[in-house]
Amino acid sequence: MYIPRKADKELEKWKADSKHKPLLIRGARQVGKTETVREFGKKFDHFIEINFEETPRLKELFSGELNPASICENIAAIFRTSILPGKTLLFLDEVQECQEAIASLRFFYEKMPGLHVIAAGSLLEFALSEMPTFGVGRIRSMFMHSLSFSEFLSGAGENQLLDKVRGASPAKPMNEVLHFRLLELIQKFMCLGGMPEVIATYLETRDLRQCQQLLDDLIISVQADFTKYKKKTPVSRLNEVFQSAVLQAGQKFVYSRVCTRATNNQVKEALQLLITAGLIIPVTHSSSNGLPLGAGANPQKQKMLVYDTGIFQRILGLDLTDFLLSKKFEAINKGNIAEQFVGLELIRSASCYQNPSLNYWHRESRSSNAEVDYVITVSQEIVPVEVKAGTKGSMQSLFLFLKEKNLHKGIRISNENFSVYDAIDVYPLYSVENIKTQ
């Protein structure tokens, strides 16, 4: 079962663009890169897929001179398929296993601009970091993440409900019946996460136990990949840091809390490898005194997100029955899963041609200790965002931030319906995507 992705429309535009560049699809393992390209390949007369992990001998096609015409002639002979500009899609999967193939992309742009070429890989960032250059200006990167809630709704056939969400706003709340229906769906989605295989299995079988088993399988495969990250970094340390990132969710990541004999620098190195792999996403403290937010960022103060809430809750060991049956948001938000979800939705809602960073704000003082979960930009304005448990709360940190930064608008995300409290716009959890489109 293929679930339509946000990237599908972008791929269609790319296909129609006479000046298209070779496309490099980047993202963590199992987020749907390969299936998305295969589905897209159906729109071409000819589709050729080379997986360098499955068939390493095909690396020889890219040895020696990287002449696109010669490469394509050999590929066409091996696969007995025509390679014709405008009619053939050439897909190089797990391309991190063949750096020469990555290097060849720039020459496809220069010498065979009419041919549609896509490359992808799960551990691609490691290969790119070892290359002095990979054709900047001649290659376009597309970033993919696990499924967003809107993609989940679309895959579940809830397109009318999705349209209702997109049409709602703080000034135009959802119908209460639809609101509670969406709360049930978002609760389930946060538990399942957005890994395409898990969601497709759920939509086909409605078997939550089977979905949990798939999540366990994914976690094992993710950990098995640790051996490929860096030879001098022990797998045990990567496991410890990954587990610690889960346990420290929702708070500043502290190196000394990682249960290991490693030094802070060694823990930092392991953490950076996990970030490079896309398994951990940092949320960096920003003074938020002006734009861009990164100018005021302090990398010494970071919170960590796990790249998927399903994997997050599975590692955390949340009780699935309690999670799904509870009607209290406090139970649903165990382990700060709602804060994790909101951060991931903010990333997913960005352009697929951007690799956005996340920021938060924290002030420590004896008289006033305040924290805002996320600080974002909307229409070139700084906007603080808090994720609250329940439907009530003083929002003191939000108001303090607005006063200190002389800003006029904040956002609260919770399980309540769209509404407005003074300077605070309220968005339900299921509508994070709306924030930057309204």
C-alpha positions in Angstrom: 0.0 0.0 0.0 1.5 3.3 -1.1 0.6 6.4 1.0 0.7 9.6 -0.9 3.4 11.9 0.2 4.0 15.6 0.3 7.0 15.0 -2.0 4.8 13.6 -4.8 3.7 17.0 -6.1 7.2 18.3 -5.9 8.5 15.4 -7.9 5.8 16.1 -10.6 7.0 19.7 -10.8 10.6 18.5 -11.0 9.7 16.2 -13.9 8.0 19.0 -15.8 10.9 21.5 -15.3 13.0 21.6 -18.5 15.9 22.9 -16.4 15.7 20.2 -13.7 18.8 19.1 -11.8 19.7 15.6 -10.6 17.8 15.1 -7.4 19.4 13.9 -4.1 16.8 12.6 -1.7 18.1 12.7 1.9 16.5 11.3 5.1 16.8 8.7 7.8 16.3 5.0 7.2 12.8 3.7 6.4 11.1 7.1 6.0 9.8 6.2 2.6 12.4 7.5 0.1 12.6 4.4 -2.0 8.9 3.7 -2.2 8.2 7.3 -3.1 10.6 7.2 -6.0 9.3 3.8 -7.2 5.8 5.2 -7.3 7.0 8.3 -9.1 8.8 6.0 -11.6 5.4 4.8 -12.9 5.0 8.1 -14.6 7.9 7.3 -17.0 8.1 5.0 -19.9 11.2 3.4 -18.5 12.4 3.1 -14.9 15.7 1.7 -13.8 16.6 1.2 -10.2 20.2 0.4 -9.1 20.6 -0.4 -5.4 24.3 -0.3 -4.5 23.8 -2.1 -1.2 22.0 -5.1 -2.9 24.2 -5.2 -6.0 27.6 -3.8 -5.0 29.2 -5.2 -8.3 27.3 -2.4 -10.1 29.7 0.1 -8.5 32.0 -0.8 -11.4 29.7 1.1 -13.7 31.0 4.3 -12.1 34.7 3.5 -12.0 37.1 5.4 -14.2 35.9 8.4 -16.2 32.4 9.6 -15.1 31.0 10.0 -18.6 27.2 9.9 -18.4 26.8 8.7 -22.0 29.1 5.7 -21.3 27.6 5.0 -18.0 24.0 5.0 -19.4 25.1 2.8 -22.4 26.4 0.2 -19.9 23.4 0.4 -17.6 21.0 0.1 -20.6 22.8 -3.0 -21.7 22.7 -4.7 -18.3 19.1 -3.9 -17.6 17.9 -4.3 -21.2 16.0 -1.0 -20.9 16.2 2.1 -22.9 17.6 5.3 -21.3 16.0 8.2 -23.1 16.0 11.8 -21.9 12.5 12.8 -20.8 11.2 9.2 -20.9 13.5 7.3 -18.4 13.9 7.8 -14.7 17.3 6.5 -13.5 17.2 5.8 -9.7 20.5 5.3 -7.8 19.5 3.9 -4.4 21.7 3.5 -1.3 24.1 5.7 -3.2 26.2 6.3 -0.1 27.8 3.0 -0.9 29.3 4.4 -4.1 30.8 7.9 -3.8 31.7 7.9 -7.5 28.0 7.6 -8.3 27.4 10.7 -6.1 30.2 12.5 -7.9 28.7 11.6 -11.3 25.5 13.5 -10.6 27.1 16.9 -11.5 28.2 15.5 -14.9 24.6 14.2 -15.6 23.5 17.8 -15.1 26.2 19.2 -17.4 26.3 16.6 -20.2 22.8 14.9 -20.1 20.5 17.6 -18.7 17.4 16.1 -20.2 17.7 12.8 -18.3 15.9 12.5 -15.0 18.2 11.1 -12.3 17.4 10.6 -8.6 19.8 9.4 -6.0 18.9 8.4 -2.4 20.4 6.8 0.6 19.8 6.2 4.3 23.3 7.0 5.5 23.9 9.5 2.8 25.0 12.3 5.1 28.1 10.3 6.2 29.2 9.9 2.6 28.6 13.6 1.8 30.6 14.6 4.9 33.6 12.7 3.5 33.5 14.3 0.0 35.2 17.7 -0.6 32.3 18.6 -2.9 29.4 16.9 -4.5 28.3 19.4 -7.1 26.9 22.4 -5.3 24.7 24.3 -7.7 24.3 21.3 -10.0 22.4 19.0 -7.7 19.2 19.7 -5.8 18.6 18.1 -2.4 15.2 17.0 -1.2 14.7 16.1 2.4 12.2 13.5 3.5 10.9 12.7 7.0 8.5 10.2 8.5 4.8 10.7 7.6 3.1 13.9 8.9 -0.4 13.8 10.4 -1.9 15.3 7.3 -0.3 12.5 5.2 -1.7 10.0 7.7 -5.2 11.4 7.2 -4.8 11.4 3.5 -3.6 7.8 3.5 -6.6 6.8 5.7 -9.0 8.3 3.2 -9.9 11.2 5.5 -9.4 13.9 2.9 -12.7 15.7 3.8 -11.6 15.8 7.4 -8.2 17.1 6.4 -9.8 19.9 4.3 -11.8 20.9 7.4 -8.6 21.1 9.5 -6.9 23.2 6.9 -9.9 25.6 6.7 -10.0 26.1 10.5 -8.2 28.8 12.5 -8.2 30.5 15.9 -10.9 32.8 14.4 -12.8 29.8 12.9 -12.8 26.8 15.3 -13.6 23.2 14.3 -17.0 21.7 14.8 -16.8 20.0 18.3 -17.8 16.6 16.9 -15.0 16.7 14.3 -12.6 18.1 16.9 -13.0 15.1 19.2 -12.8 12.8 16.3 -9.4 14.4 15.3 -8.2 14.1 18.9 -8.8 10.4 18.8 -6.9 10.1 15.5 -4.0 12.2 16.6 -3.7 10.2 19.8 -3.4 7.0 17.7 -1.0 8.6 15.3 1.4 9.8 18.0 1.4 6.2 19.3 2.0 4.6 15.9 4.4 7.2 14.7 4.9 8.1 11.0 7.0 5.3 9.6 5.3 4.4 6.3 5.5 0.6 6.8 3.9 0.9 10.2 1.1 3.2 9.0 0.4 1.1 5.9 0.1 -2.0 8.1 -2.2 -0.3 10.5 -4.5 1.0 7.6 -4.6 -2.4 6.1 -5.0 -4.6 9.2 -6.0 -2.2 12.1 -3.7 -4.6 14.1 -1.9 -2.4 16.7 0.0 -5.4 18.1 1.5 -6.1 14.6 2.4 -2.4 14.3 4.2 -2.5 17.6 6.2 -5.5 16.4 7.1 -3.6 13.3 8.4 -0.8 15.4 10.5 -3.2 17.4 11.9 -4.5 14.1 12.7 -0.9 13.0 14.5 -0.2 16.3 16.6 -3.3 15.9 17.5 -2.4 12.3 18.4 1.2 13.3 20.7 -0.1 16.1 22.2 -2.6 13.6 23.3 0.3 11.5 25.3 1.8 14.3 28.3 -0.4 13.2 28.4 1.6 9.9 28.6 5.1 11.5 32.2 5.3 12.6 34.6 2.5 13.4 36.2 4.2 16.4 32.9 4.9 18.1 31.7 1.7 20.0 28.2 0.5 19.2 27.5 0.3 22.9 28.1 4.0 23.3 25.9 4.9 20.4 23.1 2.7 22.0 23.6 4.4 25.4 23.5 7.9 23.9 20.4 7.0 21.8 18.6 5.6 24.8 19.6 8.6 26.9 18.2 11.0 24.3 14.9 9.3 24.7 15.0 9.4 28.5 16.0 13.1 28.5 13.3 14.2 26.1 11.7 17.5 26.9 14.7 18.8 28.9 18.2 20.1 28.2 20.4 17.2 27.2 23.1 16.6 29.8 26.1 14.6 28.8 26.9 13.4 32.3 23.5 11.7 32.5 24.4 9.2 29.8 25.2 5.9 31.6 28.7 5.4 30.3 32.3 5.7 31.3 32.9 7.8 28.2 34.1 11.5 28.5 31.8 14.3 27.5 33.6 14.7 24.2 33.1 11.1 23.4 29.4 11.3 24.2 29.2 14.5 22.1 30.8 12.7 19.2 28.4 9.8 19.5 25.5 12.3 19.7 26.7 14.1 16.6 26.8 10.8 14.7 23.2 10.1 15.6 22.2 13.6 14.5 24.0 13.2 11.2 22.1 9.9 10.7 18.8 11.8 11.2 17.8 9.7 14.2 18.1 12.5 16.7 17.1 16.1 15.9 18.5 18.9 18.1 16.4 21.8 19.4 18.9 24.6 20.1 18.5 27.4 22.6 18.2 30.8 21.0 18.3 34.2 22.7 15.5 35.1 20.2 16.5 38.7 20.1 16.2 39.0 16.4 16.3 37.2 13.0 17.6 34.8 12.0 17.1 32.8 15.2 20.3 30.9 14.5 22.3 34.1 15.1 21.4 33.9 18.8 21.7 30.1 19.1 23.7 28.5 21.8 24.7 24.9 20.8 25.8 24.2 24.4 22.1 24.2 25.3 20.1 21.7 23.3 17.1 19.4 23.8 16.8 16.3 21.6 14.0 14.8 19.6 13.8 11.3 18.3 12.9 11.2 14.6 9.6 9.3 15.1 7.1 9.3 17.9 6.3 5.6 17.4 9.9 4.6 17.9 10.2 7.1 20.7 7.2 5.6 22.7 8.4 2.1 22.0 11.9 2.7 23.4 10.4 4.6 26.3 8.2 1.6 27.1 4.9 3.4 27.3 1.9 1.2 28.1 0.0 1.1 24.8 -3.3 0.2 26.4 -3.2 3.1 28.8 -2.0 5.5 26.1 -4.9 4.6 23.7 -7.7 4.3 26.2 -6.9 7.4 28.3 -8.9 10.5 27.7 -6.6 12.6 29.8 -4.0 14.6 28.0 -1.6 14.2 30.9 -1.5 10.5 30.3 -1.2 10.9 26.6 1.7 13.3 27.1 3.9 10.9 29.1 7.5 11.3 28.2 6.7 14.6 26.6 5.5 12.8 23.5 3.3 15.7 22.5 6.3 18.1 22.5 8.2 15.6 20.4 5.3 15.3 18.0 5.0 19.1 17.6 8.7 19.5 16.8 8.5 16.8 14.2 5.4 18.4 12.6 7.2 21.8 12.4 10.0 20.1 10.5 7.6 18.2 8.2 5.6 21.3 7.4 8.6 23.1 6.0 9.6 23.0 2.3 11.0 19.6 1.3 13.9 21.6 -0.2 14.9 22.9 3.2 16.5 21.2 6.2 15.1 23.4 9.0 16.6 23.8 12.5 14.5 24.0 15.6 14.9 26.4 18.5 13.6 26.9 22.0 14.1 29.6 24.7 15.0 29.1 28.3 15.7 31.7 31.0 17.3 30.6 34.3 17.2 33.0 37.1 16.4 32.9 40.8 13.4 35.1 40.5 12.0 33.8 37.2 12.7 30.4 35.6 10.9 30.3 32.2 10.9 28.1 29.1 9.2 28.3 25.7 9.1 24.9 23.9 9.7 26.3 20.4 10.5 29.6 18.9 9.7 29.9 15.2 9.4 32.5 12.5 6.1 33.2 10.8 6.0 35.8 8.0 9.4 37.2 9.2 8.1 37.5 12.8 9.4 35.7 15.9 6.6 33.6 17.4 6.9 31.6 20.7 5.2 28.2 20.8 4.2 26.3 23.9 2.9 22.8 24.0 0.6 22.4 27.1 -0.8 19.4 28.8 -4.6 19.6 29.2 -6.8 22.5 28.2 -5.9 25.0 31.0 -2.7 26.7 32.1 -1.4 30.1 33.0 1.0 30.4 30.0 3.3 32.5 32.2 6.4 31.7 30.1 4.6 32.8 26.9 3.5 36.1 28.3 6.9 36.7 29.9 8.6 36.0 26.5 6.2 38.3 24.7 6.8 41.1 27.2 10.6 40.7 27.3 11.0 40.6 23.5 8.3 43.2 22.8 6.3 40.8 20.6 2.6 40.8 20.1 1.6 37.2 19.4 2.3 33.7 20.9 0.9 30.2 20.1 -0.3 27.5 22.4 -0.7 24.0 21.2 -2.9 21.6 23.2 -5.9 19.3 22.9 -8.4 22.1 23.0 -10.2 23.6 20.0 -8.9 26.6 18.0 -9.4 29.8 20.1 -7.8 33.0 21.1 -6.7 34.1 24.6 -5.6 37.7 24.6 -2.3 37.7 22.6 -2.3 33.9 22.4 -3.6 31.9 19.4 -4.6 28.4 20.3 -4.1 25.5 17.9 -5.1 21.9 18.5 -2.3 19.3 18.2 -3.7 18.0 14.9 -3.3 21.4 13.3 0.5 22.2 13.7 0.7 22.4 9.9 -1.7 25.3 9.9 0.6 27.6 11.8 2.8 28.7 8.9 0.0 28.6 6.3 -2.3 31.1 8.0 
